[in-house]
Amino acid sequence: MSDRPTLNCPTCQKIIEWSPENRFRPFCSERCKLIDLGEWASEGHKIPGQAVFDDVMSEELEASKTRH
């Protein structure tokens, strides 16, 4: 058995070894990595908190771009 740490793939929970040979770490495969990316893109995963920009600030930023 290896001395390298193991962890569960965040997507499928398969136990994987944390090693340089695993180019998809912390995922077990490219498939699991892409599933996770899709969850973030569709807002299935979110970081709790207030949005950095609200609609008013976004409009102000757009207006400042046209002035320069």
Phi, psi and omega per residue, in radians:
M1 nan 2.542 -3.077
S2 -1.420 2.700 3.063
D3 -1.515 -0.019 -3.134
R4 -1.276 2.539 3.133
P5 -1.175 2.665 3.067
T6 -2.049 2.762 3.087
L7 -2.675 2.922 3.097
N8 -1.615 2.391 3.043
C9 -1.013 2.276 -3.114
P10 -1.088 -0.384 -3.091
T11 -1.607 -0.937 -3.035
C12 -1.875 -0.105 3.120
Q13 1.244 0.161 3.073
K14 -1.115 2.442 3.123
I15 -1.354 2.210 3.137
I16 -2.232 2.786 3.109
E17 -1.645 2.324 3.087
W18 -1.419 1.801 -3.110
S19 -2.595 2.745 3.117
P20 -1.064 -0.440 3.125
E21 -1.196 -0.434 3.120
N22 -1.531 1.651 -3.056
R23 -1.286 -0.165 -3.136
F24 -1.771 0.052 -3.063
R25 -0.944 2.445 0.214
P26 -1.485 0.164 3.130
F27 -1.630 2.801 -3.129
C28 -1.475 -0.359 -3.066
S29 -2.745 2.947 3.073
E30 -1.109 -0.637 3.128
R31 -0.990 -0.864 -3.133
C32 -1.139 -0.633 3.103
K33 -1.093 -0.766 -3.125
L34 -1.222 -0.601 3.068
I35 -1.076 -0.777 3.128
D36 -1.110 -0.764 3.108
L37 -1.038 -0.727 3.103
G38 -1.085 -0.643 3.093
E39 -1.107 -0.728 3.095
W40 -1.149 -0.754 -3.100
A41 -1.133 -0.599 -3.135
S42 -1.609 0.156 -3.129
E43 1.108 0.461 3.003
G44 -1.224 -0.553 3.012
H45 -1.884 2.370 3.106
K46 -2.456 2.612 3.006
I47 -1.674 2.143 -3.073
P48 -1.120 2.588 3.089
G49 2.405 3.087 3.133
Q50 -1.373 2.594 3.067
A51 -1.147 2.543 -3.133
V52 -1.195 -0.733 3.133
F53 -2.014 2.323 3.001
D54 -1.748 3.120 -3.068
D55 -1.053 -0.696 -3.117
V56 -1.109 -0.814 -3.137
M57 -1.123 -0.659 3.141
S58 -1.109 -0.723 3.102
E59 -1.119 -0.696 3.122
E60 -1.126 -0.666 3.109
L61 -1.146 -0.725 3.110
E62 -1.095 -0.734 -3.139
A63 -1.129 -0.671 -3.128
S64 -1.192 -0.503 3.124
K65 -1.187 -0.638 -3.103
T66 -1.340 -0.377 3.133
R67 -1.346 -0.357 -3.042
H68 -1.577 nan nan
